[in-house]
Structure formats: structure tokens, C-alpha cells
Amino acid sequence: MKRTPLFQPFITNLEMRLVKKALKSGNLSRGPFVESFEQKFAEFVGCRFAIAVSSGTAGLDICLKALGIAQNDEIITSAYSFVASANCILYQKAKPVFCDINPTNGLINTRNIKKQLSNKTKAILPVDIFGQKCDLSTIRKFGLPIIVDACESFGAPILPGALAHVYGFYPNKQITTGEGGMIVTDDEDFATKLRSLRNQGFKKSKDYLNEIDIGYNFRMSDINAALGVAQLQNTKRILNKRRKAAFFYAKALCKTNEVQPVLDERDCNISIFNYPIICKSVAVRDSIIKEFTKNNIEHSLGFPPLLDFKYIERLADAKSSDFPNTKKFAQRLLCLPIFTSISKRQIKRIVRSIEQGIKNAQG
Ligand SMILES: Cc1ncc(COP(=O)(O)O)c(C=O)c1O
């Protein structure tokens, strides 16, 4: 049976043409495409500054470095995310302090944040899981710098209150640069620090030998940026197609109570990144997975709770069992294939497998 992939980048002739142009230009790095991508990206999201980096992880890392986060500092984040949002805290030798999630959508439960604050808390790092934006109106009241892990939420409107939002462009994302990331901010000083940190700490200063501090090579190449410029031009089409696919899924799945879509596809504040569903029980999920495997349908179980990683448990000095919503959510979550060019026929086939899986589970 033909494989249905979990994700697939949307590459048109425009992407081919611009990447070829970058290759032919001789400016494979630090050329005009990076600048153009940054400018167009800043315009698209409505922020003053955009800083292209080599990955979302690199972007999160230098945001915390630019804030001066250091050993013994604490950063509050979600117990349910991709491992990079905890790793970027651990890179600074700081401590991730986790919060449990809302049981229905997987986002950090802002009511839990207050309990986790201490005099060591230096920042909050909420995560826009599955293209949903975190509620910053509550988080900003704590008066701490907010760095949003927006790696999954490109295309969702930015909400005010954060110092920076960090995007990722791995090929499963709404738009891709192969590998890459983008930090956006309205704060000029912060943007200047980030530009310096991504490029070995260099500064435009006559006395730079005395002034610069340790930096990194987290630059994006012009080849990746050319891909990004083309993807930005195709963004409207990409986001519309993904939303239509989500609508089609929601309609096809509404006949069953055994699985519940996580996303409200009508919500304009959500950008469709993937299509997660919550299964009524672990047995239902296992049975659907069996059908998917039989029918060559790729799928993902989402993320394990961050505290299930032994090194995080050790360094964060917390236990997975303290976050019951996260545990329950992760146990029953299943991410269905979704990509810009997915057809109705493919979705129908996936839904048929889900229905069969449910039937088998019911015996
Ligand atoms: C929530 C989240 N944070 C961070 C990242 C890291 O981004 P990258 O893979 O570009 O380093 C990802 C990427 O998948 C992600 O989904």
C-alpha cells in the first residue's frame, strides 16, 4: 500500500528558482537572501526586527544567553513540549521549572505559573504547541521577560507581551528552510545582542577586540534563506490549504466520540501545524496505530513528557508524576498526517483506518 507521510514540505517552482539563484550568485552565506528573508518575515509577523538563525533551538539558546541567564537561575516552561525548549534552559546551566498543561489543548496552564515563581525565576518560556498561541495576557502580569517558543506556530497572529518569539523551519513546519529558525522582537537592544551572538559575538565597534564576548556561529545560509523567501511568498496558499485539510479532518471525525481533535480548526488564532487527536483510551490509540501500520500511514505519538527524559528529571529535580495532565495527554495523543498538499482522498483513507481501529478496539 502506498505510504502516506506524516509531513511533506510544499516546494513549488518558485522555491527551485530562488534556491538556484542563491547557488548561482556566489553568496552562499551572508548574502542578500538572508536580509530579504528577515525583512519580509518581520513585515509578515508585524515585528520590528527579525534575526535569522540556523535552527529554532539555536534561536531559543541565544535568546536566553542575551538575557544573561546563568547557573542557578530558574526559567518556567511547559512540562509538555519538544525537548529543545528544556535543553535551551539547560545549556545555560539554569533550571527548568515545569508547569502542568491544560488537559484539552496541551498548552501551559497559566494558573500553575504563580505557584512555580521564586526569587530565582528570571524568565518564562511558554510553548505554542501544535500551532496554538499561549495566553500571554496572564503570563505578562508576572512582569518577567517572556521568550515564546513559537517553533510550531508560524502563521498564527502574534499576541503582545513577549520580548521575543522564536520560530523553527524544520521540514515538518508550516514553512521550511530545510533547517533554520527566526527570532522576532520589537526591542532594538535585544535584536543587536542576538545579531552579535549568532555571529561569534562580533560587534560593529572599533574597539571590538576588547568589547566582544563569546559568541556562536548560528547563522543561516543564503541557500536556506532563499527557500524561506519563496515559502513566505507562498504562505497564504500554504496556510489556507492546511486549514482546509483540518476542516476536512474535523468533519470526517465528528461521527465518533472515541477520538477528539485537539485543534479548533475555526479558530483564526491557530495556525495548522499538525493534526493531533486525543484517543479515549490507550487501547483505542494502540488499535488505531495497528491499522495505520497495516495501511502504511505514518503517524506520531507527539512528545513524551519532558520529565520522562532521565537527564531532565535529574537536572530539573522534579518528577513526571507531579504533572498528571501532561502524562495523561501524552499517553493518549496521536498526530495524524497533515501537509499542505494532502488530498481529501488521503484524509478519507486515514479516517477509514481510524474507524477500523476503533471498531477493532471495541471487539
Ligand atoms: C516546540 C518546539 N520547540 C523547538 C523546536 C526546535 O526547532 P529546531 O528543530 O528548528 O531546532 C521544535 C522543532 O521541532 C519544536 O517543535
The ligand as a MOL file (V3000), in Angstrom:
LIG
                    3D

  0  0  0     0  0            999 V3000
M  V30 BEGIN CTAB
M  V30 COUNTS 16 16 0 0 0
M  V30 BEGIN ATOM
M  V30 1 C 8.0630 23.2220 20.2010 0
M  V30 2 C 9.4000 23.1760 19.5220 0
M  V30 3 N 10.4300 23.8430 20.0610 0
M  V30 4 C 11.6430 23.8540 19.4900 0
M  V30 5 C 11.8850 23.1940 18.3180 0
M  V30 6 C 13.2770 23.1890 17.7640 0
M  V30 7 O 13.3730 23.6820 16.4710 0
M  V30 8 P 14.5770 23.1860 15.5170 0
M  V30 9 O 14.3130 21.7530 15.1780 0
M  V30 10 O 14.4810 24.1110 14.3470 0
M  V30 11 O 15.8310 23.3470 16.2810 0
M  V30 12 C 10.8450 22.4840 17.7080 0
M  V30 13 C 11.0920 21.7650 16.4460 0
M  V30 14 O 10.5720 20.7900 16.0840 0
M  V30 15 C 9.5640 22.4620 18.3140 0
M  V30 16 O 8.5370 21.7870 17.7930 0
M  V30 END ATOM
M  V30 BEGIN BOND
M  V30 1 1 1 2
M  V30 2 1 2 3
M  V30 3 2 2 15
M  V30 4 2 3 4
M  V30 5 1 4 5
M  V30 6 1 5 6
M  V30 7 2 5 12
M  V30 8 1 6 7
M  V30 9 1 7 8
M  V30 10 2 8 9
M  V30 11 1 8 10
M  V30 12 1 8 11
M  V30 13 1 12 13
M  V30 14 1 12 15
M  V30 15 2 13 14
M  V30 16 1 15 16
M  V30 END BOND
M  V30 END CTAB
M  END
